[in-house]
C-alpha cells in the first residue's frame, strides 16, 4: 500500500490573521480553464469550524482552517449560502444576497476570506438560488403589503385559488420537500387571500422569471460577488426557475410545467455573458437533476454553464455494471458539448458514502430515505475508500464534501427534538431529512465540540455530535498512514503530479475479464482498477502500485478495493 507522510500545515490561524503564501499549492493563478480538472471542497458553513465559540460554524472558523484546506490539496472551496437568511432551509432561503448572515460574520470578513484563500491558490465559489428567495426578502414583504393586482406581486406567482371560495390551491403540484406547493395569504381584514407558489418550503416563495426586475437583480448579484474576487457560482435548482404561466398539472409527456423548460437556457446565456466579461472569466456550475442526458448536456453548451453536477453517478449502487454504465453515459453526454464531467460521492443533501455503501441497497434516492435502515460501517468505510480513488481517477473535476475525507458516517440517531430540516417536518416525520450529514465535523479528540469550537468555550454545537466523534478527527488521522485523510491527501497529491490525471484521455481496460471490476487507463502509463466483487482479482501487468485503498497482496486486489497503477 502506498505510504505518504502527512504534510505539516501548522497551527490553525488566529481569527483575522492572513495565511502565509509560503504554503505550496500547484495551482496556476493565470489559468482560465482551471475548473476542467479542479478539486473543489464543499463547505457547509454552520458545520465546518466555529471561530467565535457559539457552537455555530462561521467565516472566522473557515479562515482559521485555510492551512488545512491547503494541505489537503484543493483548488477551490464552494460555500453553501452564507447570506442573510432566517435559515428555514439551511440558508437556501436568502433574505439579502449582499449581506452575510450575522451568524457567520459580515461582508468584510467574507472579502478577507476570499482574498486570503486566493493568496494560497484556493479560489472561492458561492451559491446563487435563482428559483426563490426568503419570505423575509424585502420584495416578498412588499408584495404581501401591496395586495392583489399590485406591481410588487408580479415578481412572484400569486394566484387566486380554485373552488367556490378559492379554498383550493391553484394546482396540485407536489413540493420537492413533500406536501403542496401553494400557501394562502391572509388579507388585512383577516379574510383568506391569494395563494403564492413555493416549489420548496412555504418560507421560499418562487420568483417570476417573466419579470425584468428578477433578471436585473440576479445579474447585479453576480457582479457584486465577482467584483469581490469570487471565481464562480454554483446555481441551485438550476432547472426550475421558469414556469408555464398557464399552470397546467404535471404531465411530462407534453413538457414539464416547472422543470427543464426551454426558456430557462436564456437565463444562463445572459449569466455566461456576465461571467465572460471579467479578465479571468468566472465559472458557472449548475445543480441539474435530470435523467435525460441529452437534455442535461444542453445546459453545458459553450454559451451556458461550464460544468454541472453529475448526480447520476452519485446515486448509483455499489455495483460495477451500473457504475461503469454511469461513467460511460456521463462521458458520452459531455463529449459533444466539450464540457468536463464532474464526480462527487455526496453533498449536504445526501447520505454520506460510508453509511450508504454499507447498506444492502447502496443506491441513493430521496424518496427511499427512511429511519432505521441497517448499515455495515466497516464495509461502508472500505467501499468509500475505494470510491474515493475511483472518482479521483476519472477525467473532469472532483468535488469533496466536508468530512468525507475523514470518513464520517451519517449521524442517524439525532434526537428528534434537534432536527431542523424541512424535509423531515413536511414529510410528517417519515423522512429523517438531511441533518445527519450536516453535524459539525471533529478536529481534535476532545475539547469543545471535538475542536469544532475554540478551546475553552462550552457552547453546544448547533447539532449534537456523537460521543465517538473524536475517533474521526483530523488530529487522530494526521499521522496515521492508513487513515481516510491520508488516503485523500495522497490521492489529491497524485492528481496534481500525474500528467495523465491532469488531462482528459480515458479508455477502458477491457483485458480485465471480471464483470465485478471497473478498470481504465488515463494517458499512456496510468491505470485505475476497482474490485466491486466478493473475491480477489488479479491486477493487470504493472510496474508499480502508486496508491491503493487496501494493501495489495502480491498481484491480487481484494474485494471492495481500488488501486492506481503504473502500467
RAVEN-V9770 format. One record per residue. N is the residue number from 1. SS is DSSP state (@ for helix, = for strand, . for the rest). PHI is phi in whole degrees, 0 to 359 (* if undefined). PSI is psi in whole degrees, -180 to 180 (* if undefined). Layout:
N|SS|PHI|PSI + N|SS|PHI|PSI
This chain:
1|.|*|140 + 2|.|296|135 + 3|.|240|144 + 4|.|211|138 + 5|.|284|130 + 6|.|297|139 + 7|.|289|154 + 8|.|270|124 + 9|.|245|4 + 10|.|77|-178 + 11|.|287|150 + 12|.|305|144 + 13|.|291|148 + 14|.|288|158 + 15|.|303|132 + 16|.|85|-7 + 17|.|284|154 + 18|.|271|155 + 19|.|271|135 + 20|.|296|129 + 21|.|283|3 + 22|.|284|-15 + 23|.|298|127 + 24|.|269|123 + 25|.|226|135 + 26|.|272|73 + 27|.|227|128 + 28|.|281|119 + 29|.|290|-17 + 30|.|256|-6 + 31|.|291|127 + 32|.|268|-7 + 33|.|243|31 + 34|@|304|-30 + 35|@|290|-14 + 36|@|293|-31 + 37|.|223|31 + 38|.|287|155 + 39|=|258|119 + 40|=|242|125 + 41|=|258|123 + 42|=|272|127 + 43|=|249|124 + 44|.|263|101 + 45|@|305|-37 + 46|@|295|-19 + 47|@|237|9 + 48|.|270|-57 + 49|.|198|139 + 50|.|257|118 + 51|.|268|-23 + 52|.|249|3 + 53|.|84|16 + 54|.|264|5 + 55|.|86|1 + 56|.|243|131 + 57|.|299|153 + 58|.|205|178 + 59|@|290|-32 + 60|@|298|-38 + 61|@|296|-41 + 62|@|297|-44 + 63|@|299|-35 + 64|@|288|-14 + 65|.|244|16 + 66|@|298|-34 + 67|@|294|-34 + 68|@|297|-45 + 69|@|295|-38 + 70|@|295|-40 + 71|@|291|-29 + 72|@|290|-33 + 73|.|99|35 + 74|.|269|154 + 75|.|265|-25 + 76|=|205|157 + 77|=|240|136 + 78|=|249|124 + 79|=|262|127 + 80|.|294|166 + 81|.|309|130 + 82|.|247|11 + 83|=|281|166 + 84|=|303|127 + 85|=|199|145 + 86|.|288|-8 + 87|.|62|38 + 88|.|289|-25 + 89|.|222|55 + 90|.|59|27 + 91|.|98|-10 + 92|.|280|7 + 93|.|251|87 + 94|=|274|126 + 95|=|266|-29 + 96|=|203|112 + 97|=|287|-14 + 98|=|258|9 + 99|=|227|143 + 100|=|275|140 + 101|.|299|135 + 102|.|303|-25 + 103|.|296|-24 + 104|.|257|-19 + 105|.|138|-141 + 106|.|216|179 + 107|@|297|-39 + 108|@|299|-38 + 109|@|290|-37 + 110|@|297|-44 + 111|@|298|-41 + 112|@|295|-41 + 113|@|297|-46 + 114|@|302|-44 + 115|@|292|-43 + 116|@|295|-42 + 117|@|297|-43 + 118|@|299|-33 + 119|@|296|-21 + 120|.|248|20 + 121|.|83|18 + 122|.|251|118 + 123|=|277|163 + 124|=|240|134 + 125|=|238|137 + 126|=|238|161 + 127|=|274|142 + 128|=|230|138 + 129|.|241|89 + 130|.|285|-17 + 131|.|285|-33 + 132|=|205|170 + 133|.|231|-178 + 134|.|284|152 + 135|.|291|-8 + 136|.|265|-1 + 137|.|299|144 + 138|@|300|-33 + 139|@|297|-45 + 140|@|287|-37 + 141|@|298|-39 + 142|@|294|-37 + 143|@|294|-41 + 144|@|296|-41 + 145|@|290|-33 + 146|@|285|-32 + 147|.|90|175 + 148|.|302|141 + 149|.|80|1 + 150|.|277|154 + 151|@|301|-33 + 152|@|297|-34 + 153|@|284|-15 + 154|@|288|-14 + 155|@|283|-10 + 156|=|234|-171 + 157|.|246|84 + 158|=|264|134 + 159|=|214|149 + 160|.|291|155 + 161|.|277|169 + 162|=|272|171 + 163|.|94|169 + 164|.|301|-36 + 165|.|241|21 + 166|.|68|24 + 167|.|278|-9 + 168|=|255|144 + 169|.|297|157 + 170|.|301|-31 + 171|.|220|172 + 172|.|255|26 + 173|.|301|148 + 174|=|255|135 + 175|.|288|151 + 176|.|297|-18 + 177|.|255|20 + 178|.|76|159 + 179|.|81|-169 + 180|=|278|175 + 181|.|243|10 + 182|=|230|140 + 183|=|234|136 + 184|=|272|138 + 185|=|272|170 + 186|=|240|128 + 187|.|290|161 + 188|.|304|-29 + 189|.|274|6 + 190|.|91|-5 + 191|.|278|155 + 192|=|297|140 + 193|=|247|-149 + 194|=|287|170 + 195|=|255|148 + 196|=|238|151 + 197|=|273|138 + 198|.|212|111 + 199|.|287|-13 + 200|.|244|-123 + 201|.|276|158 + 202|.|302|-25 + 203|.|281|8 + 204|.|231|73 + 205|.|295|136 + 206|=|285|142 + 207|=|276|152 + 208|.|263|104 + 209|.|281|9 + 210|.|274|-5 + 211|.|263|130 + 212|@|296|-28 + 213|@|299|-36 + 214|@|293|-42 + 215|@|298|-50 + 216|@|298|-44 + 217|@|299|-44 + 218|@|290|-37 + 219|@|293|-35 + 220|@|293|-39 + 221|@|296|-41 + 222|@|302|-49 + 223|@|296|-38 + 224|@|305|-47 + 225|@|277|-35 + 226|@|298|-39 + 227|.|295|-22 + 228|.|266|11 + 229|.|98|2 + 230|.|296|134 + 231|.|275|-17 + 232|=|183|175 + 233|=|231|146 + 234|=|259|128 + 235|=|260|112 + 236|.|286|141 + 237|.|46|51 + 238|.|293|-18 + 239|.|271|-4 + 240|.|252|-10 + 241|.|298|-34 + 242|.|268|132 + 243|.|242|153 + 244|.|285|115 + 245|.|294|-13 + 246|.|282|-14 + 247|.|53|57 + 248|.|286|163 + 249|.|289|163 + 250|.|292|121 + 251|.|212|90 + 252|@|293|-14 + 253|@|292|-25 + 254|@|248|18 + 255|.|99|130 + 256|.|288|140 + 257|.|287|-16 + 258|.|214|11 + 259|.|236|127 + 260|.|58|46 + 261|.|280|146 + 262|.|304|-34 + 263|.|294|-18 + 264|@|294|-25 + 265|@|292|-27 + 266|@|294|-31 + 267|@|302|-49 + 268|@|282|-23 + 269|@|294|-42 + 270|@|294|-41 + 271|@|293|-36 + 272|@|296|-37 + 273|@|297|-40 + 274|@|296|-46 + 275|@|298|-38 + 276|@|284|-10 + 277|.|282|-6 + 278|.|266|154 + 279|.|302|-46 + 280|.|259|106 + 281|.|306|138 + 282|.|279|162 + 283|=|249|139 + 284|=|251|126 + 285|=|235|122 + 286|=|259|140 + 287|.|271|97 + 288|.|240|100 + 289|.|267|97 + 290|.|217|134 + 291|.|281|-29 + 292|.|282|109 + 293|@|294|-33 + 294|@|291|-41 + 295|@|294|-39 + 296|@|303|-46 + 297|@|295|-24 + 298|@|298|-27 + 299|.|288|-14 + 300|.|252|16 + 301|.|297|156 + 302|.|303|-20 + 303|.|256|14 + 304|.|239|-125 + 305|.|281|156 + 306|.|279|-44 + 307|=|215|166 + 308|=|215|151 + 309|.|294|140 + 310|.|262|83 + 311|@|285|-24 + 312|@|302|-48 + 313|@|297|-43 + 314|@|297|-30 + 315|@|269|-7 + 316|.|284|151 + 317|.|286|169 + 318|.|284|82 + 319|.|211|128 + 320|@|298|-42 + 321|@|295|-47 + 322|@|288|-37 + 323|@|291|-40 + 324|@|297|-41 + 325|@|299|-41 + 326|@|294|-42 + 327|@|300|-47 + 328|@|294|-46 + 329|@|294|-34 + 330|@|295|-49 + 331|@|296|-38 + 332|@|296|-39 + 333|@|291|-35 + 334|@|279|-27 + 335|@|302|-47 + 336|.|297|-28 + 337|.|261|-2 + 338|.|71|19 + 339|.|262|148 + 340|.|282|150 + 341|.|284|163 + 342|=|238|152 + 343|=|226|131 + 344|=|208|144 + 345|.|259|-23 + 346|.|194|177 + 347|.|200|-167 + 348|.|288|-2 + 349|.|251|-8 + 350|.|238|143 + 351|.|304|132 + 352|.|299|146 + 353|@|299|-35 + 354|@|301|-38 + 355|@|281|-45 + 356|@|296|-44 + 357|.|286|-9 + 358|.|267|2 + 359|.|266|160 + 360|.|299|-44 + 361|.|258|103 + 362|.|267|9 + 363|.|282|173 + 364|.|232|136 + 365|.|205|135 + 366|@|301|-38 + 367|@|292|-20 + 368|@|264|-4 + 369|.|285|123 + 370|.|215|165 + 371|.|289|151 + 372|.|79|19 + 373|.|278|124 + 374|.|291|149 + 375|.|214|152 + 376|.|252|101 + 377|@|291|-28 + 378|@|294|-48 + 379|@|296|-43 + 380|@|298|-40 + 381|@|296|-44 + 382|@|297|-44 + 383|@|291|-37 + 384|@|296|-36 + 385|@|297|-46 + 386|@|295|-40 + 387|@|296|-34 + 388|@|298|-41 + 389|@|286|-35 + 390|@|299|-53 + 391|@|293|-36 + 392|@|293|-20 + 393|@|263|-8 + 394|.|280|151 + 395|.|286|135 + 396|.|126|-161 + 397|=|262|153 + 398|=|240|131 + 399|=|251|138 + 400|=|235|120 + 401|=|277|133 + 402|.|312|131 + 403|.|96|-23 + 404|@|294|-31 + 405|@|289|-11 + 406|@|260|-4 + 407|.|73|29 + 408|.|295|136 + 409|.|274|166 + 410|.|294|136 + 411|.|271|107 + 412|.|253|6 + 413|.|239|30 + 414|.|299|138 + 415|.|301|140 + 416|@|301|-31 + 417|@|288|-13 + 418|@|261|-8 + 419|.|295|140 + 420|.|235|-14 + 421|.|288|129 + 422|@|298|-22 + 423|@|295|-31 + 424|@|290|-49 + 425|@|289|-40 + 426|@|282|-12 + 427|.|264|11 + 428|.|58|33 + 429|.|84|6 + 430|.|285|-42 + 431|.|270|123 + 432|.|294|-14 + 433|.|82|-167 + 434|.|251|5 + 435|@|297|-28 + 436|@|295|-23 + 437|@|260|7 + 438|.|245|9 + 439|.|295|136 + 440|.|308|138 + 441|.|278|152 + 442|.|268|139 + 443|.|248|-28 + 444|.|221|163 + 445|.|291|-17 + 446|.|211|-160 + 447|.|87|-172 + 448|.|290|110 + 449|.|61|36 + 450|.|53|46 + 451|.|81|1 + 452|.|295|-39 + 453|.|253|161 + 454|.|300|148 + 455|.|301|136 + 456|.|97|-10 + 457|.|266|153 + 458|.|231|15 + 459|.|292|134 + 460|.|293|148 + 461|.|294|151 + 462|.|298|-29 + 463|.|239|136 + 464|.|292|141 + 465|.|268|147 + 466|.|299|155 + 467|.|296|-26 + 468|.|262|17 + 469|@|299|-29 + 470|@|298|-25 + 471|@|294|-21 + 472|@|263|1 + 473|.|291|162 + 474|@|300|-46 + 475|@|301|-41 + 476|@|292|-29 + 477|@|265|-16 + 478|@|308|-49 + 479|.|253|14 + 480|.|265|112 + 481|.|295|-16 + 482|.|257|7 + 483|.|283|161 + 484|@|297|-40 + 485|@|299|-44 + 486|@|297|-40 + 487|@|298|-46 + 488|@|298|-44 + 489|@|298|-42 + 490|@|295|-41 + 491|@|295|-43 + 492|@|289|-31 + 493|@|296|-45 + 494|@|292|-33 + 495|@|302|-33 + 496|@|280|-38 + 497|@|272|-25 + 498|.|275|117 + 499|@|301|-37 + 500|@|298|-34 + 501|@|279|-12 + 502|@|270|-13 + 503|.|264|-165 + 504|.|236|7 + 505|.|290|139 + 506|.|207|137 + 507|=|207|139 + 508|=|291|144 + 509|.|268|89 + 510|.|283|-1 + 511|.|287|-18 + 512|.|283|118 + 513|.|262|8 + 514|.|267|133 + 515|.|289|-12 + 516|.|264|11 + 517|=|243|139 + 518|=|250|123 + 519|=|217|134 + 520|=|207|161 + 521|=|255|149 + 522|=|234|117 + 523|.|70|-159 + 524|.|275|-24 + 525|.|222|20 + 526|=|236|137 + 527|=|221|150 + 528|=|238|131 + 529|=|232|130 + 530|=|233|126 + 531|=|260|108 + 532|.|259|9 + 533|.|269|-167 + 534|.|253|0 + 535|.|229|152 + 536|.|300|153 + 537|=|233|152 + 538|=|279|128 + 539|.|289|153 + 540|.|291|165 + 541|.|305|135 + 542|.|205|160 + 543|.|260|-18 + 544|=|198|150 + 545|=|263|110 + 546|=|285|-37 + 547|=|195|143 + 548|=|216|151 + 549|.|280|-24 + 550|.|224|158 + 551|.|302|139 + 552|.|270|122 + 553|=|268|98 + 554|.|64|-115 + 555|.|247|19 + 556|=|254|137 + 557|=|253|124 + 558|.|291|165 + 559|.|300|149 + 560|.|54|44 + 561|=|223|159 + 562|=|224|152 + 563|=|219|141 + 564|=|258|128 + 565|=|238|149 + 566|=|267|120 + 567|.|240|*
